[in-house]
Amino acid sequence: MPDSMFEYDYWLAFDDKGVELIPNGLGGGSSTELDFNVQMSYVKMNHVPKSLTIIPAKISSSGGDGTTTWEGKKAQKISKTIDGVYPIELPQGKVGKLIIQDIKSENNQTTVTFNAEGIAPYTQGESLYIEDEQGEMIEVIVNKMIKDEQKPNEFTMVFEALEANKKYRIVTYDFGQMEIREDLKFTIDLR
């Protein structure tokens, strides 16, 4: 079945206000000539929306070396030097951009506050990281991005503390290879 939603391994989900639901793991499924089965899990919401809109996508996979690929093609890194001047804008190709509002190091941790603008803000934000001069990734202390409930496209990530005498870069990827099929989206009425 060429060009059908059966080819897609990831499902972006949005509530009735257009806010992206936070995935709680990767999707998975199977299909045969007669059956199609897919399952995604999302973090529990504070309210029950009137509807959910689902958009099939082919999403990235990360290698152990910090690389991200789409369909086997290495994604292009987008990075900028952390120099204390904000905002820092990181374009992500056709899906949107990340705008770093602030980076603070205190209490043995570094906190990055940013906005994600585009098609899938949470998914876009998950690709944010910091690397040192040697290209080594700085460890994330808190495993999940912290979402501001009042501003759903604003997030915080917490990393190990950056050393004052070293240079660092804030990094994301160009999502140009990611395939988001808005033409296959569907809405589920929950009323």
ZIPE-V356984 format. One record per backbone hydrogen bond with DSSP energy under -0.5 kcal/mol. CO is the residue of the C=O (numbers start at 1). NH is the residue of the N-H. Records with the same first field share a line. If there is no record, write none. Layout:
CO = NH + NH
This chain:
1 = 4
4 = 7
5 = 8
10 = 57
12 = 55
13 = 21
14 = 53
15 = 18
19 = 15
21 = 23
22 = 43
28 = 39
30 = 37
35 = 32
37 = 30
39 = 28
41 = 24
47 = 49
50 = 190 + 191
51 = 16
52 = 188
53 = 14
54 = 186
55 = 12
56 = 181
57 = 9 + 10 + 59
58 = 179
61 = 69
63 = 66
67 = 63
68 = 75
69 = 61
70 = 73
73 = 70
76 = 174
78 = 172
80 = 170
81 = 83
84 = 86
87 = 89
88 = 100
89 = 91
90 = 98
92 = 95 + 175
93 = 96
95 = 119
96 = 92
97 = 117
98 = 90 + 100
99 = 101 + 115
100 = 87 + 88
102 = 113
104 = 106 + 111
106 = 109
108 = 161
109 = 106
110 = 159
111 = 104 + 113
112 = 157
113 = 101 + 102
114 = 155
115 = 99 + 117
117 = 97
120 = 124
121 = 125
122 = 126
124 = 127
125 = 128
129 = 171
130 = 138
131 = 169
132 = 135
136 = 132
139 = 160
141 = 143
145 = 147
146 = 156
147 = 149
151 = 148 + 154
153 = 116
154 = 148
155 = 114
156 = 146
157 = 112 + 159
158 = 141 + 142
159 = 110
163 = 166
167 = 133
168 = 82
169 = 131
170 = 80
171 = 129
172 = 78
173 = 175
174 = 177
175 = 178
178 = 180
179 = 58 + 181
180 = 182
181 = 184
182 = 185
186 = 54
187 = 189
188 = 52
